């Protein structure tokens, strides 16, 4: 009889421990929920508006010849403020991830760096581009995620709305949230 009780307890104990630990893990999630006032006190909001002026561009036809998946278009250039002063630089890498006869979808990664490069943030996303060129359509707005940064932008998140305005200029309007350490 005592052996049966001992066996029953031995079998029930792991299940009891699993349930109690699992419920405590779910209970821990409740402490991380914050009200908007607490959240805004922990982050600084930074709004940026600038123009990226492309100074060089490299298009590489990867994979099968012609318009195809994996084709890349990389460029870099200067960041300009409203008075056309150089305030930094950008580097962008794009890769075609889906193609059709009159367009393509491209994944992009962009680093925007300001001043001497100590302050920078990354932007990533996917957008619709023109076939064979890797260029965005003029005046078509894309919204991309800000995924991190360094210096003044350490831990940044948010988004940038980007639109190409001519052959070499792209306007960017960004809203970033940076943790207050």
N, CA and C atoms as an extended XYZ file, in Angstrom:
543
Properties=species:S:1:pos:R:3:atomname:S:1:resname:S:1:resid:I:1 pbc="F F F"
N         0.821       -1.187        0.000 N   UNK     1
C         0.000        0.000        0.000 CA  UNK     1
C         0.870        1.257        0.000 C   UNK     1
N         1.872        1.306        0.873 N   UNK     2
C         2.753        2.462        0.945 CA  UNK     2
C         3.542        2.581       -0.357 C   UNK     2
N         3.905        1.451       -0.942 N   UNK     3
C         4.621        1.461       -2.224 CA  UNK     3
C         3.778        2.080       -3.317 C   UNK     3
N         2.453        1.757       -3.337 N   UNK     4
C         1.573        2.340       -4.353 CA  UNK     4
C         1.429        3.848       -4.162 C   UNK     4
N         1.306        4.285       -2.936 N   UNK     5
C         1.196        5.724       -2.656 CA  UNK     5
C         2.493        6.419       -3.081 C   UNK     5
N         3.628        5.794       -2.766 N   UNK     6
C         4.916        6.358       -3.136 CA  UNK     6
C         5.036        6.467       -4.655 C   UNK     6
N         4.628        5.405       -5.394 N   UNK     7
C         4.660        5.433       -6.864 CA  UNK     7
C         3.737        6.507       -7.409 C   UNK     7
N         2.545        6.651       -6.844 N   UNK     8
C         1.596        7.670       -7.304 CA  UNK     8
C         2.180        9.069       -7.094 C   UNK     8
N         2.806        9.298       -5.946 N   UNK     9
C         3.427       10.593       -5.680 CA  UNK     9
C         4.607       10.830       -6.626 C   UNK     9
N         5.381        9.801       -6.887 N   UNK    10
C         6.517        9.919       -7.783 CA  UNK    10
C         6.067       10.292       -9.195 C   UNK    10
N         4.939        9.732       -9.638 N   UNK    11
C         4.416       10.053      -10.966 CA  UNK    11
C         3.746       11.425      -10.981 C   UNK    11
N         3.087       11.806       -9.918 N   UNK    12
C         2.346       13.065       -9.881 CA  UNK    12
C         3.262       14.267       -9.648 C   UNK    12
N         4.368       14.065       -8.937 N   UNK    13
C         5.244       15.173       -8.601 CA  UNK    13
C         5.805       15.900       -9.833 C   UNK    13
N         6.322       15.205      -10.856 N   UNK    14
C         6.815       15.932      -12.039 CA  UNK    14
C         5.713       16.741      -12.723 C   UNK    14
N         4.503       16.178      -12.819 N   UNK    15
C         3.392       16.901      -13.441 CA  UNK    15
C         3.052       18.142      -12.621 C   UNK    15
N         3.022       18.007      -11.294 N   UNK    16
C         2.729       19.138      -10.426 CA  UNK    16
C         3.802       20.225      -10.579 C   UNK    16
N         5.071       19.825      -10.582 N   UNK    17
C         6.154       20.788      -10.743 CA  UNK    17
C         6.085       21.481      -12.099 C   UNK    17
N         5.795       20.729      -13.166 N   UNK    18
C         5.673       21.312      -14.504 CA  UNK    18
C         4.579       22.369      -14.537 C   UNK    18
N         3.402       22.021      -14.001 N   UNK    19
C         2.286       22.965      -14.004 CA  UNK    19
C         2.586       24.192      -13.154 C   UNK    19
N         3.183       24.012      -12.007 N   UNK    20
C         3.464       25.169      -11.162 CA  UNK    20
C         4.549       26.042      -11.771 C   UNK    20
N         5.572       25.457      -12.374 N   UNK    21
C         6.609       26.252      -13.027 CA  UNK    21
C         6.074       26.957      -14.257 C   UNK    21
N         5.254       26.253      -15.056 N   UNK    22
C         4.675       26.849      -16.253 CA  UNK    22
C         3.802       28.030      -15.892 C   UNK    22
N         2.973       27.892      -14.886 N   UNK    23
C         2.095       28.999      -14.508 CA  UNK    23
C         2.905       30.161      -13.959 C   UNK    23
N         4.029       29.892      -13.295 N   UNK    24
C         4.847       31.001      -12.799 CA  UNK    24
C         5.540       31.707      -13.952 C   UNK    24
N         5.909       30.969      -15.005 N   UNK    25
C         6.501       31.609      -16.178 CA  UNK    25
C         5.488       32.536      -16.823 C   UNK    25
N         4.248       32.072      -16.992 N   UNK    26
C         3.218       32.933      -17.571 CA  UNK    26
C         2.932       34.113      -16.658 C   UNK    26
N         2.979       33.908      -15.366 N   UNK    27
C         2.731       34.992      -14.426 CA  UNK    27
C         3.824       36.055      -14.533 C   UNK    27
N         5.068       35.657      -14.846 N   UNK    28
C         6.152       36.622      -14.980 CA  UNK    28
C         5.901       37.601      -16.115 C   UNK    28
N         5.183       37.192      -17.164 N   UNK    29
C         4.906       38.089      -18.281 CA  UNK    29
C         4.120       39.314      -17.840 C   UNK    29
N         3.303       39.183      -16.816 N   UNK    30
C         2.452       40.298      -16.414 CA  UNK    30
C         3.251       41.471      -15.856 C   UNK    30
N         4.431       41.256      -15.307 N   UNK    31
C         5.185       42.371      -14.758 CA  UNK    31
C         5.807       43.245      -15.831 C   UNK    31
N         5.982       42.726      -17.054 N   UNK    32
C         6.644       43.499      -18.098 CA  UNK    32
C         5.693       44.438      -18.834 C   UNK    32
N         4.412       44.359      -18.567 N   UNK    33
C         3.452       45.242      -19.208 CA  UNK    33
C         3.535       46.607      -18.532 C   UNK    33
N         3.704       47.662      -19.343 N   UNK    34
C         3.820       49.000      -18.778 CA  UNK    34
C         2.747       49.901      -19.357 C   UNK    34
N         2.428       50.924      -18.630 N   UNK    35
C         1.473       51.904      -19.138 CA  UNK    35
C         2.208       52.838      -20.088 C   UNK    35
N         1.491       53.548      -20.948 N   UNK    36
C         2.149       54.452      -21.896 CA  UNK    36
C         3.019       55.507      -21.214 C   UNK    36
N         2.632       55.988      -20.041 N   UNK    37
C         3.440       57.006      -19.379 CA  UNK    37
C         4.762       56.423      -18.899 C   UNK    37
N         4.750       55.196      -18.398 N   UNK    38
C         5.996       54.561      -17.991 CA  UNK    38
C         6.873       54.306      -19.207 C   UNK    38
N         6.265       53.858      -20.303 N   UNK    39
C         7.007       53.554      -21.510 CA  UNK    39
C         7.651       54.806      -22.087 C   UNK    39
N         6.912       55.899      -22.181 N   UNK    40
C         7.463       57.115      -22.775 CA  UNK    40
C         8.567       57.703      -21.906 C   UNK    40
N         8.535       57.440      -20.607 N   UNK    41
C         9.583       57.935      -19.729 CA  UNK    41
C        10.886       57.174      -19.952 C   UNK    41
N        10.810       55.974      -20.498 N   UNK    42
C        11.998       55.154      -20.710 CA  UNK    42
C        12.613       55.330      -22.086 C   UNK    42
N        11.946       56.052      -23.001 N   UNK    43
C        12.436       56.206      -24.363 CA  UNK    43
C        12.409       57.670      -24.778 C   UNK    43
N        13.389       58.045      -25.568 N   UNK    44
C        13.406       59.369      -26.183 CA  UNK    44
C        12.934       59.214      -27.620 C   UNK    44
N        12.076       60.114      -28.048 N   UNK    45
C        11.592       60.108      -29.432 CA  UNK    45
C        12.465       61.068      -30.240 C   UNK    45
N        12.985       60.580      -31.357 N   UNK    46
C        13.828       61.390      -32.234 CA  UNK    46
C        13.202       61.377      -33.623 C   UNK    46
N        12.956       62.554      -34.174 N   UNK    47
C        12.435       62.659      -35.533 CA  UNK    47
C        13.514       63.273      -36.417 C   UNK    47
N        13.754       62.635      -37.546 N   UNK    48
C        14.798       63.069      -38.467 CA  UNK    48
C        14.215       63.224      -39.866 C   UNK    48
N        14.686       64.236      -40.563 N   UNK    49
C        14.301       64.426      -41.969 CA  UNK    49
C        15.564       64.831      -42.711 C   UNK    49
N        15.876       64.102      -43.768 N   UNK    50
C        17.084       64.380      -44.527 CA  UNK    50
C        16.933       63.821      -45.931 C   UNK    50
N        17.879       64.164      -46.797 N   UNK    51
C        17.930       63.655      -48.164 CA  UNK    51
C        19.200       62.830      -48.295 C   UNK    51
N        19.062       61.646      -48.864 N   UNK    52
C        20.226       60.834      -49.206 CA  UNK    52
C        20.567       61.086      -50.661 C   UNK    52
N        21.757       61.601      -50.923 N   UNK    53
C        22.193       61.862      -52.310 CA  UNK    53
C        23.213       60.805      -52.700 C   UNK    53
N        22.816       59.961      -53.638 N   UNK    54
C        23.666       58.856      -54.095 CA  UNK    54
C        24.880       59.402      -54.834 C   UNK    54
N        26.070       58.918      -54.432 N   UNK    55
C        27.297       59.336      -55.118 CA  UNK    55
C        27.907       58.203      -55.930 C   UNK    55
N        27.527       56.958      -55.638 N   UNK    56
C        28.004       55.831      -56.443 CA  UNK    56
C        27.027       54.674      -56.297 C   UNK    56
N        27.010       53.813      -57.305 N   UNK    57
C        26.062       52.697      -57.346 CA  UNK    57
C        26.686       51.544      -58.103 C   UNK    57
N        26.442       50.332      -57.622 N   UNK    58
C        26.969       49.140      -58.262 CA  UNK    58
C        25.820       48.139      -58.420 C   UNK    58
N        25.566       47.705      -59.651 N   UNK    59
C        24.533       46.705      -59.930 CA  UNK    59
C        25.240       45.427      -60.360 C   UNK    59
N        24.894       44.307      -59.716 N   UNK    60
C        25.526       43.022      -60.025 CA  UNK    60
C        24.446       42.044      -60.454 C   UNK    60
N        24.642       41.442      -61.622 N   UNK    61
C        23.702       40.456      -62.164 CA  UNK    61
C        24.112       39.075      -61.666 C   UNK    61
N        23.590       38.690      -60.514 N   UNK    62
C        23.859       37.358      -59.949 CA  UNK    62
C        22.891       36.349      -60.540 C   UNK    62
N        23.206       35.075      -60.444 N   UNK    63
C        22.289       34.042      -60.932 CA  UNK    63
C        22.206       34.036      -62.438 C   UNK    63
N        21.046       33.621      -62.973 N   UNK    64
C        20.887       33.584      -64.436 CA  UNK    64
C        21.036       34.978      -65.045 C   UNK    64
N        21.540       35.078      -66.254 N   UNK    65
C        21.702       36.389      -66.898 CA  UNK    65
C        20.361       37.119      -67.009 C   UNK    65
N        20.413       38.436      -66.801 N   UNK    66
C        19.210       39.253      -66.885 CA  UNK    66
C        18.496       39.368      -65.545 C   UNK    66
N        17.322       39.880      -65.596 N   UNK    67
C        16.456       40.157      -64.453 CA  UNK    67
C        16.124       38.856      -63.718 C   UNK    67
N        16.676       38.665      -62.504 N   UNK    68
C        16.446       37.414      -61.783 CA  UNK    68
C        16.649       37.594      -60.272 C   UNK    68
N        16.170       36.602      -59.535 N   UNK    69
C        16.349       36.581      -58.089 CA  UNK    69
C        17.847       36.582      -57.779 C   UNK    69
N        18.232       37.282      -56.728 N   UNK    70
C        19.606       37.437      -56.222 CA  UNK    70
C        20.376       38.569      -56.877 C   UNK    70
N        19.839       39.237      -57.890 N   UNK    71
C        20.517       40.412      -58.431 CA  UNK    71
C        20.648       41.443      -57.313 C   UNK    71
N        21.778       42.122      -57.253 N   UNK    72
C        21.987       43.117      -56.206 CA  UNK    72
C        22.203       44.498      -56.803 C   UNK    72
N        21.845       45.499      -56.042 N   UNK    73
C        22.112       46.894      -56.387 CA  UNK    73
C        22.519       47.570      -55.088 C   UNK    73
N        23.763       47.984      -55.015 N   UNK    74
C        24.301       48.599      -53.809 CA  UNK    74
C        24.690       50.038      -54.125 C   UNK    74
N        24.495       50.918      -53.167 N   UNK    75
C        24.885       52.303      -53.391 CA  UNK    75
C        25.280       52.954      -52.075 C   UNK    75
N        25.915       54.079      -52.203 N   UNK    76
C        26.257       54.864      -51.031 CA  UNK    76
C        26.239       56.325      -51.418 C   UNK    76
N        26.259       57.159      -50.396 N   UNK    77
C        26.245       58.583      -50.677 CA  UNK    77
C        26.204       59.415      -49.416 C   UNK    77
N        25.836       60.680      -49.602 N   UNK    78
C        25.841       61.665      -48.530 CA  UNK    78
C        24.425       61.914      -48.020 C   UNK    78
N        24.336       62.275      -46.749 N   UNK    79
C        23.075       62.715      -46.164 CA  UNK    79
C        23.103       64.230      -46.072 C   UNK    79
N        22.033       64.863      -46.535 N   UNK    80
C        21.958       66.319      -46.569 CA  UNK    80
C        20.796       66.810      -45.714 C   UNK    80
N        21.006       67.930      -45.004 N   UNK    81
C        19.908       68.533      -44.258 CA  UNK    81
C        19.111       69.447      -45.184 C   UNK    81
N        18.144       70.187      -44.645 N   UNK    82
C        17.273       71.045      -45.457 CA  UNK    82
C        18.048       72.154      -46.174 C   UNK    82
N        19.196       72.555      -45.617 N   UNK    83
C        20.015       73.606      -46.245 CA  UNK    83
C        21.080       73.037      -47.177 C   UNK    83
N        20.997       71.740      -47.461 N   UNK    84
C        21.934       71.027      -48.344 CA  UNK    84
C        23.327       70.869      -47.745 C   UNK    84
N        23.438       70.974      -46.409 N   UNK    85
C        24.709       70.714      -45.727 CA  UNK    85
C        24.866       69.210      -45.557 C   UNK    85
N        26.070       68.709      -45.722 N   UNK    86
C        26.342       67.282      -45.513 CA  UNK    86
C        26.339       67.007      -44.015 C   UNK    86
N        25.475       66.089      -43.585 N   UNK    87
C        25.363       65.754      -42.161 CA  UNK    87
C        25.765       64.309      -41.875 C   UNK    87
N        26.059       63.546      -42.921 N   UNK    88
C        26.448       62.154      -42.726 CA  UNK    88
C        26.519       61.424      -44.042 C   UNK    88
N        26.384       60.104      -43.959 N   UNK    89
C        26.451       59.266      -45.165 CA  UNK    89
C        25.518       58.069      -45.012 C   UNK    89
N        25.285       57.387      -46.124 N   UNK    90
C        24.485       56.162      -46.090 CA  UNK    90
C        25.148       55.098      -46.942 C   UNK    90
N        24.876       53.865      -46.594 N   UNK    91
C        25.285       52.698      -47.380 CA  UNK    91
C        24.071       51.799      -47.464 C   UNK    91
N        23.717       51.381      -48.680 N   UNK    92
C        22.540       50.528      -48.864 CA  UNK    92
C        22.905       49.305      -49.697 C   UNK    92
N        22.377       48.167      -49.290 N   UNK    93
C        22.530       46.915      -50.028 CA  UNK    93
C        21.127       46.412      -50.327 C   UNK    93
N        20.836       46.126      -51.583 N   UNK    94
C        19.532       45.549      -51.942 CA  UNK    94
C        19.747       44.243      -52.694 C   UNK    94
N        18.795       43.350      -52.535 N   UNK    95
C        18.864       42.062      -53.236 CA  UNK    95
C        17.460       41.690      -53.689 C   UNK    95
N        17.324       41.310      -54.968 N   UNK    96
C        16.027       40.882      -55.503 CA  UNK    96
C        15.641       39.540      -54.886 C   UNK    96
N        14.435       39.490      -54.303 N   UNK    97
C        13.959       38.254      -53.687 CA  UNK    97
C        12.752       37.681      -54.417 C   UNK    97
N        12.172       38.446      -55.317 N   UNK    98
C        11.043       37.985      -56.131 CA  UNK    98
C        11.013       38.872      -57.373 C   UNK    98
N        10.827       38.286      -58.538 N   UNK    99
C        10.816       39.076      -59.772 CA  UNK    99
C         9.585       38.723      -60.610 C   UNK    99
N         9.121       39.686      -61.373 N   UNK   100
C         8.077       39.498      -62.370 CA  UNK   100
C         8.414       40.404      -63.537 C   UNK   100
N         7.674       40.346      -64.633 N   UNK   101
C         8.110       41.009      -65.868 CA  UNK   101
C         8.310       42.523      -65.734 C   UNK   101
N         7.540       43.219      -64.900 N   UNK   102
C         7.666       44.675      -64.822 CA  UNK   102
C         8.083       45.189      -63.437 C   UNK   102
N         8.582       44.329      -62.601 N   UNK   103
C         9.016       44.790      -61.284 CA  UNK   103
C         9.678       43.691      -60.488 C   UNK   103
N        10.041       44.039      -59.280 N   UNK   104
C        10.670       43.057      -58.406 CA  UNK   104
C        10.511       43.489      -56.950 C   UNK   104
N        10.628       42.517      -56.094 N   UNK   105
C        10.639       42.778      -54.654 CA  UNK   105
C        12.094       42.674      -54.226 C   UNK   105
N        12.526       43.662      -53.431 N   UNK   106
C        13.911       43.685      -52.973 CA  UNK   106
C        13.972       43.822      -51.464 C   UNK   106
N        14.867       43.030      -50.882 N   UNK   107
C        15.205       43.169      -49.479 CA  UNK   107
C        16.316       44.208      -49.413 C   UNK   107
N        16.246       45.103      -48.426 N   UNK   108
C        17.311       46.089      -48.316 CA  UNK   108
C        17.771       46.248      -46.879 C   UNK   108
N        19.023       46.600      -46.752 N   UNK   109
C        19.638       46.928      -45.474 CA  UNK   109
C        20.366       48.250      -45.692 C   UNK   109
N        20.083       49.224      -44.824 N   UNK   110
C        20.684       50.547      -44.962 CA  UNK   110
C        21.301       50.952      -43.629 C   UNK   110
N        22.494       51.515      -43.689 N   UNK   111
C        23.074       52.149      -42.512 CA  UNK   111
C        23.141       53.640      -42.782 C   UNK   111
N        22.544       54.417      -41.893 N   UNK   112
C        22.653       55.871      -41.929 CA  UNK   112
C        23.605       56.260      -40.808 C   UNK   112
N        24.693       56.948      -41.137 N   UNK   113
C        25.630       57.391      -40.099 CA  UNK   113
C        25.749       58.911      -40.172 C   UNK   113
N        25.890       59.506      -39.000 N   UNK   114
C        25.878       60.962      -38.900 CA  UNK   114
C        27.191       61.456      -38.324 C   UNK   114
N        27.540       62.698      -38.686 N   UNK   115
C        28.788       63.270      -38.202 CA  UNK   115
C        29.953       62.457      -38.717 C   UNK   115
N        30.810       62.074      -37.816 N   UNK   116
C        31.985       61.279      -38.183 CA  UNK   116
C        31.712       59.780      -38.098 C   UNK   116
N        30.455       59.383      -37.999 N   UNK   117
C        30.092       57.970      -37.993 CA  UNK   117
C        29.874       57.363      -36.627 C   UNK   117
N        30.054       58.154      -35.565 N   UNK   118
C        29.848       57.612      -34.218 CA  UNK   118
C        28.383       57.329      -33.935 C   UNK   118
N        27.504       58.105      -34.550 N   UNK   119
C        26.060       57.935      -34.381 CA  UNK   119
C        25.498       57.354      -35.672 C   UNK   119
N        24.879       56.184      -35.569 N   UNK   120
C        24.352       55.527      -36.765 CA  UNK   120
C        23.188       54.636      -36.385 C   UNK   120
N        22.313       54.369      -37.363 N   UNK   121
C        21.263       53.381      -37.146 CA  UNK   121
C        21.045       52.571      -38.414 C   UNK   121
N        20.441       51.400      -38.227 N   UNK   122
C        20.145       50.491      -39.334 CA  UNK   122
C        18.672       50.526      -39.667 C   UNK   122
N        18.380       50.397      -40.936 N   UNK   123
C        17.009       50.305      -41.420 CA  UNK   123
C        16.945       49.077      -42.327 C   UNK   123
N        15.886       48.281      -42.189 N   UNK   124
C        15.744       47.072      -43.001 CA  UNK   124
C        14.302       46.942      -43.475 C   UNK   124
N        14.118       46.201      -44.561 N   UNK   125
C        12.772       45.945      -45.028 CA  UNK   125
C        12.751       45.379      -46.429 C   UNK   125
N        11.543       45.336      -46.969 N   UNK   126
C        11.311       44.830      -48.319 CA  UNK   126
C        10.424       45.835      -49.037 C   UNK   126
N        10.744       46.120      -50.294 N   UNK   127
C         9.941       47.058      -51.068 CA  UNK   127
C         9.811       46.615      -52.510 C   UNK   127
N         8.912       47.281      -53.231 N   UNK   128
C         8.697       47.007      -54.649 CA  UNK   128
C         9.538       47.981      -55.463 C   UNK   128
N        10.307       47.434      -56.404 N   UNK   129
C        11.233       48.227      -57.196 CA  UNK   129
C        11.001       47.972      -58.680 C   UNK   129
N        11.630       48.804      -59.521 N   UNK   130
C        11.496       48.643      -60.966 CA  UNK   130
C        12.326       47.458      -61.437 C   UNK   130
N        11.859       46.795      -62.472 N   UNK   131
C        12.571       45.643      -63.038 CA  UNK   131
C        13.897       46.091      -63.644 C   UNK   131
N        14.882       45.234      -63.530 N   UNK   132
C        16.201       45.390      -64.153 CA  UNK   132
C        17.062       46.527      -63.619 C   UNK   132
N        16.554       47.385      -62.767 N   UNK   133
C        17.356       48.528      -62.314 CA  UNK   133
C        17.667       48.472      -60.822 C   UNK   133
N        16.813       47.844      -60.047 N   UNK   134
C        16.979       47.857      -58.606 CA  UNK   134
C        16.666       49.204      -57.993 C   UNK   134
N        16.038       50.082      -58.742 N   UNK   135
C        15.673       51.422      -58.249 CA  UNK   135
C        14.204       51.444      -57.832 C   UNK   135
N        13.941       52.232      -56.803 N   UNK   136
C        12.554       52.448      -56.391 CA  UNK   136
C        11.879       53.370      -57.410 C   UNK   136
N        10.588       53.227      -57.544 N   UNK   137
C         9.824       54.145      -58.395 CA  UNK   137
C         9.876       55.537      -57.776 C   UNK   137
N         9.954       56.561      -58.607 N   UNK   138
C         9.966       57.929      -58.078 CA  UNK   138
C         8.656       58.223      -57.360 C   UNK   138
N         8.771       58.894      -56.222 N   UNK   139
C         7.660       59.380      -55.396 CA  UNK   139
C         6.811       58.278      -54.769 C   UNK   139
N         7.184       57.024      -54.904 N   UNK   140
C         6.475       55.933      -54.215 CA  UNK   140
C         7.080       55.795      -52.831 C   UNK   140
N         6.238       55.927      -51.824 N   UNK   141
C         6.723       55.848      -50.445 CA  UNK   141
C         6.838       54.406      -49.991 C   UNK   141
N         7.939       54.118      -49.328 N   UNK   142
C         8.159       52.832      -48.682 CA  UNK   142
C         8.349       53.104      -47.195 C   UNK   142
N         7.867       52.211      -46.364 N   UNK   143
C         8.077       52.318      -44.925 CA  UNK   143
C         8.913       51.122      -44.494 C   UNK   143
N        10.052       51.421      -43.853 N   UNK   144
C        10.984       50.387      -43.433 CA  UNK   144
C        11.235       50.495      -41.935 C   UNK   144
N        11.615       49.377      -41.336 N   UNK   145
C        11.849       49.313      -39.891 CA  UNK   145
C        13.249       49.761      -39.525 C   UNK   145
N        13.355       50.509      -38.429 N   UNK   146
C        14.642       50.814      -37.819 CA  UNK   146
C        14.924       49.672      -36.853 C   UNK   146
N        16.094       49.061      -36.978 N   UNK   147
C        16.363       47.820      -36.236 CA  UNK   147
C        17.526       47.897      -35.257 C   UNK   147
N        18.049       49.062      -35.006 N   UNK   148
C        19.139       49.184      -34.036 CA  UNK   148
C        20.053       50.325      -34.406 C   UNK   148
N        21.032       50.556      -33.554 N   UNK   149
C        21.952       51.640      -33.833 CA  UNK   149
C        23.097       51.666      -32.855 C   UNK   149
N        23.907       52.721      -32.987 N   UNK   150
C        25.043       52.904      -32.086 CA  UNK   150
C        25.165       54.382      -31.765 C   UNK   150
N        25.944       54.689      -30.734 N   UNK   151
C        26.113       56.074      -30.320 CA  UNK   151
C        24.801       56.641      -29.833 C   UNK   151
N        24.437       57.784      -30.322 N   UNK   152
C        23.179       58.459      -29.954 CA  UNK   152
C        21.953       57.589      -30.234 C   UNK   152
N        22.084       56.645      -31.178 N   UNK   153
C        20.967       55.801      -31.586 CA  UNK   153
C        21.055       54.375      -31.036 C   UNK   153
N        21.841       54.163      -29.986 N   UNK   154
C        22.008       52.835      -29.377 CA  UNK   154
C        20.631       52.265      -28.991 C   UNK   154
N        20.311       51.073      -29.503 N   UNK   155
C        19.059       50.398      -29.176 CA  UNK   155
C        17.837       50.978      -29.871 C   UNK   155
N        18.030       51.762      -30.914 N   UNK   156
C        16.924       52.437      -31.589 CA  UNK   156
C        15.972       51.444      -32.258 C   UNK   156
N        14.694       51.819      -32.249 N   UNK   157
C        13.679       51.133      -33.042 CA  UNK   157
C        12.727       52.205      -33.539 C   UNK   157
N        11.942       51.869      -34.552 N   UNK   158
C        11.018       52.834      -35.133 CA  UNK   158
C        10.845       52.551      -36.606 C   UNK   158
N        10.628       53.622      -37.391 N   UNK   159
C        10.429       53.438      -38.826 CA  UNK   159
C        10.849       54.667      -39.597 C   UNK   159
N        11.156       54.441      -40.865 N   UNK   160
C        11.486       55.514      -41.802 CA  UNK   160
C        10.577       55.389      -43.019 C   UNK   160
N        10.037       56.514      -43.451 N   UNK   161
C         9.302       56.586      -44.708 CA  UNK   161
C        10.275       57.173      -45.723 C   UNK   161
N        10.481       56.441      -46.805 N   UNK   162
C        11.510       56.787      -47.780 CA  UNK   162
C        10.867       56.886      -49.160 C   UNK   162
N        11.240       57.922      -49.930 N   UNK   163
C        10.742       58.073      -51.301 CA  UNK   163
C        11.842       58.657      -52.180 C   UNK   163
N        12.063       58.033      -53.322 N   UNK   164
C        13.034       58.558      -54.295 CA  UNK   164
C        12.383       59.738      -54.995 C   UNK   164
N        13.087       60.873      -55.068 N   UNK   165
C        12.509       62.071      -55.675 CA  UNK   165
C        13.104       62.389      -57.045 C   UNK   165
N        14.276       61.833      -57.361 N   UNK   166
C        14.864       61.987      -58.692 CA  UNK   166
C        15.920       60.897      -58.861 C   UNK   166
N        16.766       61.024      -59.853 N   UNK   167
C        17.729       59.950      -60.158 CA  UNK   167
C        18.694       59.667      -59.019 C   UNK   167
N        19.047       60.675      -58.209 N   UNK   168
C        20.067       60.461      -57.175 CA  UNK   168
C        19.622       60.808      -55.756 C   UNK   168
N        18.458       61.430      -55.582 N   UNK   169
C        18.020       61.874      -54.253 CA  UNK   169
C        16.856       61.057      -53.718 C   UNK   169
N        16.941       60.740      -52.431 N   UNK   170
C        15.884       60.016      -51.728 CA  UNK   170
C        15.580       60.764      -50.436 C   UNK   170
N        14.316       61.121      -50.235 N   UNK   171
C        13.901       61.786      -48.992 CA  UNK   171
C        13.563       60.745      -47.945 C   UNK   171
N        14.006       61.005      -46.720 N   UNK   172
C        13.712       60.109      -45.601 CA  UNK   172
C        13.131       60.908      -44.448 C   UNK   172
N        12.044       60.383      -43.888 N   UNK   173
C        11.435       60.923      -42.672 CA  UNK   173
C        11.389       59.779      -41.683 C   UNK   173
N        12.128       59.916      -40.590 N   UNK   174
C        12.276       58.823      -39.638 CA  UNK   174
C        11.781       59.224      -38.255 C   UNK   174
N        11.132       58.282      -37.594 N   UNK   175
C        10.761       58.424      -36.191 CA  UNK   175
C        11.408       57.275      -35.453 C   UNK   175
N        12.312       57.612      -34.537 N   UNK   176
C        13.045       56.603      -33.774 CA  UNK   176
C        12.717       56.754      -32.297 C   UNK   176
N        12.771       55.643      -31.604 N   UNK   177
C        12.645       55.621      -30.151 CA  UNK   177
C        13.935       55.002      -29.623 C   UNK   177
N        14.576       55.733      -28.732 N   UNK   178
C        15.863       55.296      -28.211 CA  UNK   178
C        15.743       55.142      -26.692 C   UNK   178
N        16.157       53.998      -26.140 N   UNK   179
C        16.079       53.808      -24.698 CA  UNK   179
C        16.942       54.829      -23.952 C   UNK   179
N        16.426       55.248      -22.808 N   UNK   180
C        17.219       56.112      -21.930 CA  UNK   180
C        17.940       55.209      -20.949 C   UNK   180
N        19.239       55.197      -21.046 N   UNK   181
C        20.044       54.320      -20.181 CA  UNK   181
C        20.428       55.022      -18.913 C   UNK   181
